[in-house]
């Protein structure tokens, strides 16, 4: 019994520490109508006011690409990433950061973080999604 409890504590801590965020079942969108539903009908970077974050970055994943293919946010800004997929399960990982989400068709994944280091960060799919999986990338540019 003690080993099971220890195992569950280690798994829980690891998921929290390494930023594993499964999609929330709270928000669902019809995967066939994603392009018609806000905010996914306008992917990209959006400045917001009156919220706990400065920018919302909206991504839609689909068969071997992310829309938008490149984004730019200011250094030091607090950013909320909002993403979903229209077809199959995809990963959403920003290399060199703790941003790591699972995207499932119809479910909305969200992650809030402060970007505190300038540079270019590769966004990649870390869940095998088919033959074009290796080409599924985007770019996050954090600028001063």
N, C-alpha and C positions, 0 to 999 in steps of 0.2 A: 504494500500500500504506500509506504514511504517513497519508494522509487517512482511510482506513478505520479505522486504529487510533485516530486522534484522534477520529473520530466515535463509535466505540464507548466510548471513555473519557468523552466528554461525556455520552452517553446514560446510561451507568452511574452517573456522578456525579449527574446530574439525578434519576434514579430514587431514589437513596439520599437526596439532599439534600431533595427535595420530598415524601418519604414515600410513594412509590408502592409498595404491597404487594400483589402478586398473591396469590391464595389458595394455600395449601400443598396439595400433592397427598398429603401424609402422612396427613391426617385426612379421611376421607370418611364421610358419613352419608347414608342413603337419604332423598332429598328428600320422598318420599311419607310418611315416618314421622318426620319431624323433631320433631313434637309429642310423640312417645313416647320420644325419645332425650335423655339428659342431655348437656349442661346446657340444651339447647334446650326441654325440657319445663317449664322454670321460668325464663323470661326475666326480666331485671331486674338490679338491683344486689345483689351478694352480698359481704359482708365475708369475707375469707379469712385464714388464719393459716398460718405455716410455708412461705410462698412468697415469691418476690422482689417481689411486689406486694401492695397492701393490699385491693384490691377487684377482683372480676370483674364485668364488665357484659356480659350476654348479650342479644343481639338476634337476632330472626328477621325477615327481610324477606319480604313477600308482596304481590303485586299492589296497589301504591300505598299501603302503610303499613308502618311498623316497629312491632314489638311488643318492648318497651313504647313507648308514645307519648311518654313523658317520664321522665327519670332525674335523680337528684340525688346528687352525690358531694362529699365534703369537700375544701376547698382544701388543696393540698399532698400529697394522697394519690397513690400510684402505682396506676394503673388498667390492667387488662388487658381490652381489648374483644375479645369473642368473638362472631362473627356468621356466619350462613349465610342462604341463601334457599331457599324451597320451590318457586319457579316459574321465573323467568327471571333473567338477569344484572341485578344492581342495583349501584349505587355506594353507598358509605357514606363521606360526607365530613362532618367537623365544621368548619363555617365558622369561619375565624379561627384555625385550628390546623393542624398538619401531619398530622392524622389523616385518612387517605384510603385506603380499601380497595376492592377489587373483590370482590363477592359472586357466586359462581357456584353454581347448584343442586347441593347435595350436598357441596360443599367448604367447609371451615371456614377462615375468615379470622381472624387474630389481630393485635392491635396493643397494645403496652405503652407507656404514657406517664405522666408526672407532670403532674397538672393544677396549674399554678402561677399562674393568674390567675382570680379569681372573676368570675362573670357568667353570662349565659344564652347558650348557643351553639346555633345551628340545626344540626340534623343533616339532611342532604338526600341524595337520590339523584342522583348526577352521571353516571349511565349511562341513556340513554333506555330505558324499559322498557314503554312503551305510552301509551295516551291519558291516563291519570291520573298520569303521571310527575311533572308539576309540583306535585301535591298531596302527594307522598310525602316527608313530613318527620317529624321527632321533635325533642325538645329536651333538651339537656344543661344542667343547672344545677350550677354549681360554687359551693358556699356555704362561708362561714367558720364 
